[in-house]
Amino acid sequence: MKIRSLFFLLTFLLFSIPSFSQKLTKTEKQLIETIDKNYKETLALLEEVVNINSGTFNMQGVREVGRVFEREFAKIGFETEWITLPDSLKRAGHFVATRKGTKGKKLFFIGHLDTVFEKDMPFYPFTMVNDSTAKGQGVNDMKGGNVMVFATLKAMEELGLLKDRTVTVYFPGDEENAGSPSWVSRLDFVERAKHHDYALGYETAQGFNTATIARRGASGWTLKTTGKQVHSSGVFRESVGYGAIYEAARILNQFREELAGEQYLTFNPGQIIGGSDINYDGDTGAGSALGKTNIVAREAFVTGDLRFLGEPQKEAAREKMKEIVTQNLNGTTASIEFEDGIPSMPPTEGNMGLVTILSQVSMDMGYGQVKAGDPGSRGAGDISYVADYLDCIDGLGASGTGAHSPAETINMKQYPHLIKRSTLFVYRLLNL
């Protein structure tokens, strides 16, 4: 459905806005009016970017979405640039828009251009399901959030509120699958963030009255096991042993028995390959195995992730996993390697302070109190790379359901209200 067909939705949304508290200033009320005035254009931008496939490995599509935001941010006076990455990372790069000034707090806005939907997957365009729901690839994770960032800053620019202020908008092109090593992909991202006071992440909202002050980190692990390749009639004998697949199964089950249940810690074996001969492509994740039922498996290979809150929890889990791996079944060997990915974002007083400010904005608008969400309910995100350097808040983006699935939706009733609350929140932060 095209934007011109959404006029009925616009009318419904704009006339269903709650009455705002008298605690809002004249400028804040003007900002709300400006968001309303621009809302048709906001929806058009959302539809445009959703309808461009930008799966992480579709580098052309990621750059195309970046060019759309380059066009729009240039219109409101931002300097724009494209951060290229080494060819070895096989990623498109990152979009950055900046304004520099000498007044107020310095804000670092975080989004991302890519989605999990690659070019060879079925395409799902932006479509209105009903007056309160739209669907489309990446509509809430996180093109809806990207558009919120732009709509927020556009309204402020139109009222002259960004004059002499420092604002950086950073949209990586590989958040869903960062180029490895990730420290190379995120080097510029981290260095720029260090020169700001607050990081604002516009990943999908957990709920209208929930904000994120902590996120678990994500790292990877690779398990390899070996056994003696002989006739299966000898399996379990002292001279033969158990084979590579039994050893892999023993280790995975022991991981579950000894580590499962710890708060905030999860570990998932995402892929397992075993047989007499195996092959695995780390770039594509494709694997194959050759084996027969009457042969004891010679090789097994498992890849998985480890999610945690804080470096101590990650390191303790890794040590326990290493210990388990050494307890080999007869006739087998095993080894495990770990790869760092996205760090965690622990809860801090500074992060909680940002929720307090957001909550006050929300109550002043008549939207109710905002509370910090459960860290265990959020996966890893780019904001975690900068959590050691500045106060952070995430989950400021669009609300919806079904992220990473063909059924991904955005809540169109909440969307304009989230943009307005975002705008007033940013206005107050810039004037602290």
SVG drawing of the C-alpha trace seen along z (x, -y; Angstrom):
<svg xmlns="http://www.w3.org/2000/svg" viewBox="-9 -29 52 85">
<polyline fill="none" stroke="black" stroke-width="0.4" points="0.0,0.0 1.5,-3.4 1.8,-6.3 -1.0,-8.2 -3.3,-5.4 -2.3,-6.0 -4.1,-9.3 -6.9,-7.6 -4.2,-6.3 -2.6,-9.6 -5.9,-11.2 -6.7,-8.5 -3.3,-8.8 -3.2,-12.6 -6.6,-12.8 -6.0,-10.0 -3.1,-11.8 -3.6,-12.2 -3.8,-15.6 -0.4,-16.8 0.4,-17.9 0.9,-21.6 4.4,-20.7 5.5,-20.8 7.2,-24.1 6.1,-26.2 9.1,-24.9 8.2,-21.3 4.7,-21.8 6.0,-23.3 8.2,-20.2 5.1,-17.9 3.3,-20.0 6.3,-19.8 6.3,-16.0 2.6,-16.0 3.3,-18.3 6.1,-16.1 4.4,-12.7 3.3,-12.0 6.9,-12.5 8.1,-10.4 5.9,-7.5 7.1,-7.9 10.7,-7.7 9.9,-4.5 8.3,-2.9 11.1,-3.8 13.9,-2.3 11.9,0.8 11.4,1.5 15.1,1.7 16.6,5.1 19.6,4.5 20.6,7.9 24.0,7.8 25.6,9.5 23.8,7.5 26.4,4.7 24.8,2.8 21.5,2.8 23.1,1.6 24.8,-1.2 21.5,-2.2 19.8,-2.6 22.7,-4.6 22.3,-6.9 18.7,-7.6 19.7,-8.7 22.6,-10.7 20.1,-12.6 17.8,-13.3 20.4,-14.3 22.1,-16.6 18.7,-18.4 18.8,-19.3 22.3,-20.6 24.3,-17.5 27.7,-16.6 27.5,-13.0 30.2,-10.4 30.5,-6.7 33.0,-4.7 34.6,-2.0 35.9,1.2 38.8,3.5 37.8,5.8 38.7,8.8 35.7,8.0 33.2,8.4 30.9,5.8 29.4,2.6 30.5,0.1 28.8,-2.5 26.8,-5.7 27.6,-8.7 26.0,-12.1 27.4,-14.9 26.9,-18.4 29.5,-20.0 29.0,-22.7 30.1,-24.1 27.0,-24.1 25.1,-21.5 25.5,-17.7 27.0,-15.8 24.7,-13.0 25.6,-9.8 22.7,-8.2 22.9,-4.5 21.0,-2.7 21.9,-0.1 21.2,0.2 21.2,3.9 18.6,6.6 18.7,10.4 16.8,10.7 19.3,11.5 18.7,10.8 18.0,14.4 15.3,14.7 11.6,14.0 10.9,10.3 8.3,8.7 7.6,5.0 6.1,2.4 2.4,3.2 -0.4,1.8 -2.1,4.8 -4.7,2.6 -5.0,-0.9 -2.6,0.1 -0.1,2.5 2.3,2.5 4.7,5.2 7.9,5.5 11.5,6.6 13.3,4.7 10.4,2.5 11.0,2.5 14.5,4.0 15.5,1.4 14.5,-0.8 11.7,-2.1 14.2,-3.3 16.5,-4.8 13.6,-6.9 12.7,-7.9 16.2,-9.3 15.9,-11.4 12.3,-12.6 13.5,-13.6 16.5,-15.6 14.5,-17.1 11.9,-18.6 14.6,-20.1 16.5,-21.5 13.3,-23.1 12.9,-25.0 16.6,-26.0 17.3,-23.8 20.4,-22.1 22.3,-25.4 25.8,-25.1 25.1,-21.5 27.2,-18.4 25.2,-15.4 26.6,-12.3 24.3,-9.7 26.0,-6.4 24.3,-3.6 26.5,-0.6 25.9,1.6 26.6,4.9 25.0,5.0 23.2,8.3 26.4,10.0 29.5,7.9 32.6,8.2 35.3,10.2 37.3,9.2 34.6,7.0 37.1,4.6 38.1,3.6 34.5,3.1 33.7,1.1 37.0,-0.9 35.7,-4.1 32.4,-3.7 34.0,-3.4 36.5,-6.2 33.8,-8.7 31.5,-7.7 34.2,-8.5 33.8,-12.2 30.2,-12.3 28.3,-12.4 25.4,-10.0 24.7,-7.1 21.1,-6.7 20.2,-3.4 17.1,-3.1 16.9,0.7 13.4,2.1 11.4,1.0 10.7,3.8 7.5,2.1 6.1,-1.4 7.0,-2.0 10.3,0.0 13.8,-1.2 17.1,0.7 20.0,-0.1 21.7,3.3 22.3,5.8 23.9,9.2 27.1,9.7 27.5,12.4 30.6,14.4 31.2,17.6 32.7,21.0 33.8,23.9 34.0,27.4 36.0,30.1 36.1,33.8 37.8,36.8 37.4,40.6 38.8,43.8 37.3,44.6 36.6,48.3 33.7,50.8 30.7,49.8 30.5,53.3 33.5,52.4 32.0,49.2 32.3,49.0 35.2,51.5 38.3,50.4 40.3,50.7 37.8,48.6 36.1,46.1 33.1,44.0 33.7,42.0 33.6,38.3 29.8,37.9 29.3,39.5 32.1,37.2 30.4,34.1 27.1,35.2 28.7,35.9 30.2,32.4 27.0,30.6 24.9,32.4 27.4,31.7 27.4,28.0 23.6,28.1 23.7,30.0 26.4,27.9 25.8,24.4 22.2,24.1 20.0,22.0 22.5,19.3 20.9,15.9 21.7,14.0 23.9,16.9 22.9,18.9 24.9,21.0 23.4,22.5 24.9,25.0 23.6,23.7 25.1,26.3 26.6,29.7 28.3,31.8 29.7,35.3 30.9,38.4 33.9,40.0 34.8,36.8 33.3,33.3 33.6,29.9 32.6,26.5 32.7,23.0 33.0,20.4 32.0,17.5 28.7,19.0 27.9,21.4 27.5,24.3 28.7,27.7 28.7,31.3 29.5,34.7 30.3,38.1 29.5,41.1 27.8,44.5 25.9,46.2 28.5,48.9 31.4,46.6 32.4,45.1 32.6,41.3 36.1,39.9 35.2,36.2 32.5,33.9 32.2,30.1 29.9,27.8 29.5,24.0 27.6,22.1 27.2,18.8 27.6,17.7 25.6,14.8 26.4,13.1 26.2,10.0 29.6,8.7 33.1,10.0 33.4,12.0 30.4,14.2 31.7,14.8 35.2,15.8 33.8,18.1 31.6,19.8 34.5,20.3 36.7,21.8 33.9,24.3 33.4,25.2 37.1,25.8 37.2,28.1 34.3,30.2 35.9,30.5 39.0,32.2 37.0,35.0 37.2,37.2 35.4,40.4 37.6,43.4 39.2,43.2 38.3,39.6 39.9,36.1 38.2,32.7 39.2,29.0 37.2,25.8 38.0,22.3 36.3,19.1 35.9,15.9 34.9,12.6 31.9,10.8 29.8,8.1 30.6,7.1 27.9,6.8 26.4,3.5 26.1,3.8 23.6,1.6 25.1,-1.5 23.8,-4.5 24.5,-6.8 22.3,-4.6 19.6,-4.5 19.8,-8.3 18.9,-8.5 15.8,-6.3 14.8,-8.7 14.9,-11.6 13.0,-9.7 10.4,-8.6 9.9,-12.2 9.4,-13.2 6.9,-10.4 4.9,-11.4 4.9,-15.0 3.4,-14.0 0.7,-11.8 2.3,-8.6 3.1,-7.1 6.3,-6.0 9.1,-4.4 11.1,-1.6 14.3,0.2 13.8,3.6 15.2,7.0 18.8,7.3 18.1,11.0 15.4,10.2 17.7,8.4 20.3,9.8 23.6,8.1 23.7,4.8 26.1,2.2 25.6,-0.1 27.5,2.4 30.8,1.5 30.7,-2.0 29.1,-1.2 32.5,-1.5 33.0,-5.1 29.7,-6.9 26.2,-6.6 23.9,-4.6 20.2,-3.9 18.7,-1.6 15.3,-0.4 14.2,-3.9 13.1,-2.7 9.9,-1.4 7.7,1.2 6.4,4.3 6.6,8.0 8.2,10.8 11.7,9.3 13.9,11.4 10.9,13.3 8.6,12.9 5.9,11.8 7.9,8.7 5.5,5.8 5.6,2.3 2.9,0.8 1.6,-2.2 -0.5,-3.4 2.5,-3.8 4.9,-5.0 4.0,-8.7 4.0,-8.8 7.4,-7.2 8.8,-9.8 7.4,-12.7 8.7,-11.3 12.1,-10.7 12.1,-14.3 11.4,-15.8 13.8,-13.5 16.6,-14.6 15.7,-18.2 16.0,-18.0 19.3,-16.1 20.8,-18.7 19.9,-21.4 21.1,-19.7"/>
</svg>
